[in-house]
Each structure stands twice: as structure tokens, then as C-alpha cells.
């Protein structure tokens, strides 16, 4: 009997050549695998045909987070040793929260020196002074931009932080996309067309397939769209390191559900329509809010881990990508559609040579 509480039960063998390292020329040219939970059937089609599988009165809910150029490279001012890390967030105090790696052991008070990402020979510098070490290898740090002229600029808030990241950072790509530095193509395509709210270190990749034309065709069919925000954190790159799902601690991610989206969901449900989440981040946000009662405006953090058995309270259907073996995201989609049906869908996707992960093909679970 399958143990649904063991991460090893959510495994499959993926040929490495099926990992998509680059996006297709057109966003909606990807393939779409449709999983029907009621009938147990699996259908192979193209993503541009997605509206054909939705019903008039359904509501698409999308995550409007925007990936920031959070990947940083520099050197230790004390030793000249290389340092590479990620900007994780801006604290209320104005301090940056970072994670990184280097040879040797970093110390509080140590300084990291960064040059502009696209001008390594520039005289400009971003000095990052480490202040306090947190858990899981994270640090609180003070950023300070410097030039050859004595005119330091310290960020006073999120707007200034974004300017510094745009200047000194690059788009962080998942580790399975084996590119040392993101390309100009990645800067555009590792971002949804509707991304508005900066703060993520990874894209909500189910949304990468959507174009304005797809949304227009959905509206013509009577399918509207509503938005929320969940800023995808570094935890999305971290593997599950324990065997028992009960022992896994999910990372926190910041999000917001606007009042108008909560109202649209309630109206859709009252009219008999389905809530179709675009991506697992939309699922986690909606289910977090629904766990406290009727949907209403919300902002805060969530570390909700959706795993079998789970009773979904807000989401009826899901557009998602294909996820890594033994990952929390594969566990989530298994909670929605059932482990056996999902693994059969993955088996067929591999046999049909679908493209996997962030730049890969899509799945619709109805």
C-alpha cells in the first residue's frame, strides 16, 4: 500500500534532456496535458486551446508578483574571495535579507563588494555590510552604493532597493537551468506578461504561458480573470530533506488577496462557476485565506503545506507546470488530483516528450 505521507512516494524518473533550458519562441506554443479528475482521463493538446477546456462563468485567478533581479555576485572585501547570493527581502528597518555562499566563514561586520551586473569594470560599487546572521544561512545586511566620488547613497525604502537591484543584480534562474548568468531573453521571458508587484525571487511559472490574446479569448467565452500576489521565495528551490511530510517545514512567503478578488470569487461560486488557479502560488494563497473562514481581503505570510489528504476550500481547478520529483509542488498537485492519476499523467508526459519545469509545458487539472 502506498504511503502518502512519505516524500519517496512522489518520485519519477525524468530523462535529463526533457528539462527545458530555454523558453519557446511563443509563450502559448507550449503543450497542454489535461487531467480530468472525474473521469480519470488524460488529454494531450496545445496551450493555446486552454479556453476550450474552461466553462462560461469560470474565474481565472493569477499571481501578479514580479521577479526582481535578486541574484548578486561580488567579492569579500577582506579576502577578495568570490561571493554569490540572493536578495530575499527588505526588512521594515531598511536592512536587506540575503543568503549566499563563499569559501570560508563570513563574520558580522564583514563587507561584500559588488559591481554593476552588466559592467564588471565599472568604478561603481555596492557595498553590503553584514550585520546579523539568521537561521538557514540568511543574513541581515546594510547596502550602500558608492562611486569614485564621495557620494554614498543608502536606500530609504523599496523604490531605492529596486534601483540598486536593477543596477547590480540579475534574474535568478532555477538551478536546473544551467546558465551561470541570466540572458536578456531570460529577463523578459522569466516573467509573466501581467507581472506588476516586484518581490519574487522565482517566477510563478504556470503563468508564463499566458498571453493577452489567451485572456481575451477566455473573456469572449465568459471566463474572467482576477488577481492576487504571492512573492515566491527562495524556499521554492530547496529540496525536501526529510522522508516524512509531517516533518517538513515550509518556507514563509508574503502575499495579498485584494478585496475585489475575494468578492469576484464569492460571486463566481454563487453563480455556479469554478475557481481556476493559475499556478500553485495562487492555490496556496487562496487556500490560506479560506482556511480562516469566508474569503475576504488579506495580506500577510503563509507557510501552508498542502498534502494528501487535503480538502480544498477555494480552488476547483488548476493550471500548473510539471514539477520536480519529490517536491512539495508535486505533493500539492497530487493532493488535488490524486497521486496515482498525477503519476500516470507524468508517465504519459515523459512518453510524449513533454518539456519539463519552469520553461516547460503545462497541465490543466479539472
Helices and strands as residue ranges (DSSP letters): G 7-9, G 16-18, G 27-29, E 31-36, E 41-46, G 47-53, E 59-63, E 65-67, E 71-76, E 82-90, E 96-102, E 111-114, E 125-133, G 135-137, E 138-146, H 158-168, H 184-189, E 197-200, G 205-209, H 212-220, E 224-230, G 234-237, G 245-247, E 253-257, H 259-270, E 275-278, H 280-290, E 298-302, E 317-321, H 328-337, H 339-351, E 362-365
